[in-house]
């Protein structure tokens, strides 16, 4: 399931290089870097059979099963049955291959009609700046998509036309599934340690006390939290729930989106970093966490190692397949604010090419794969959480999937999705990964890390002002 996680790697240089090359080349006869015109007028929502033969090409990096690949294939086949004149070609790539190639493909005019991108300055900002995708506001209004997400969640798809201001301006994408960093629980071990899975802590302080009590009861060889941080993103994800107990989710989103005056170097955030450092110092993790890959740690937890594992809801099937009825899901509980929050957002954004001949048909496909009951039912069958707030409920006979869904909704409905910290700059992923490693090893202080991360942010922020 690395697809969801590798989305947050620092790939800006490669993407910008390809964008630049696309701008210098382009389709013969077109102006460098120019896109097609933005659709205007009334939105066509049906009657596409009157268009005659149509071929839509769609690119996706959702190439996993269990995951969205079989869902997208089945839904596209259903769409073709509704409109027999429409032929859909689904092209699945790994994440890095797609985002590194799609700018040039879109600029050429021979690329996909619909494609996934990636939120943040690394990819989507560049696609907007180069006018390779179209704003979706007219479709949001026509289909009623505005009810899908909270205003702060919608902000992850908004950019000014020049691609410099994140969180404001037109809306350029929509997403199919929800993403939340869960706390997965081995209920058998929880009970053995004297805790009731149906009566879990409701505050961060209570949760923190529970971890300390478990450490005192477990053998030294047994971690409280199974952890894999070889790639560097495991620690970024885990910290979100701790950070949310001290630092406002809105302040975190403002910082990621470079709202003027935002800073990571605050007393509250330093307290959160100190709390995280204490987890490592107190021995809550397996000793090999920096050598263990993220997916390996999920597999180890699924085999019974550790009481908790913290990771994305996209990995729910891995945990369920191993622990069965002993698997449960909660969120890290809130701090004094009472707001349930943590690292998370929505899946990769779907974009409509500015060069497609059929933007309204493309929007109809997007509406079908996200909003239709058939689509949402298929997503649940693949252990994926539909993104819209008004999505149908998960199957009644699957309590684990209901817990996964409820955990996402608890955070999303509390306006607590903090997005992904590394979106804040093209170099932020590396800065966070290396500094978290040093923080947990005790080589730097929380104050040192907060300052270093803010320095990275300010360096990139200056480029946005130019």
Secondary structure as GFF3:
##gff-version 3
##sequence-region A 1 466
A	DSSP	alpha_helix	2	6	.	.	.	ID=ss1
A	DSSP	alpha_helix	12	24	.	.	.	ID=ss2
A	DSSP	three_ten_helix	48	51	.	.	.	ID=ss3
A	DSSP	beta_strand	54	60	.	.	.	ID=ss4
A	DSSP	alpha_helix	69	82	.	.	.	ID=ss5
A	DSSP	beta_strand	86	92	.	.	.	ID=ss6
A	DSSP	alpha_helix	95	108	.	.	.	ID=ss7
A	DSSP	beta_strand	114	116	.	.	.	ID=ss8
A	DSSP	alpha_helix	124	129	.	.	.	ID=ss9
A	DSSP	alpha_helix	137	143	.	.	.	ID=ss10
A	DSSP	three_ten_helix	145	147	.	.	.	ID=ss11
A	DSSP	alpha_helix	151	154	.	.	.	ID=ss12
A	DSSP	three_ten_helix	155	157	.	.	.	ID=ss13
A	DSSP	beta_strand	158	159	.	.	.	ID=ss14
A	DSSP	beta_strand	170	171	.	.	.	ID=ss15
A	DSSP	beta_strand	178	186	.	.	.	ID=ss16
A	DSSP	alpha_helix	187	192	.	.	.	ID=ss17
A	DSSP	alpha_helix	204	217	.	.	.	ID=ss18
A	DSSP	beta_strand	225	226	.	.	.	ID=ss19
A	DSSP	alpha_helix	233	244	.	.	.	ID=ss20
A	DSSP	alpha_helix	249	256	.	.	.	ID=ss21
A	DSSP	alpha_helix	267	281	.	.	.	ID=ss22
A	DSSP	alpha_helix	294	302	.	.	.	ID=ss23
A	DSSP	beta_strand	308	312	.	.	.	ID=ss24
A	DSSP	three_ten_helix	313	315	.	.	.	ID=ss25
A	DSSP	alpha_helix	316	323	.	.	.	ID=ss26
A	DSSP	three_ten_helix	324	326	.	.	.	ID=ss27
A	DSSP	beta_strand	327	330	.	.	.	ID=ss28
A	DSSP	beta_strand	344	346	.	.	.	ID=ss29
A	DSSP	beta_strand	350	352	.	.	.	ID=ss30
A	DSSP	alpha_helix	359	371	.	.	.	ID=ss31
A	DSSP	alpha_helix	373	381	.	.	.	ID=ss32
A	DSSP	alpha_helix	399	413	.	.	.	ID=ss33
A	DSSP	three_ten_helix	421	424	.	.	.	ID=ss34
A	DSSP	alpha_helix	428	440	.	.	.	ID=ss35
A	DSSP	alpha_helix	446	464	.	.	.	ID=ss36
###
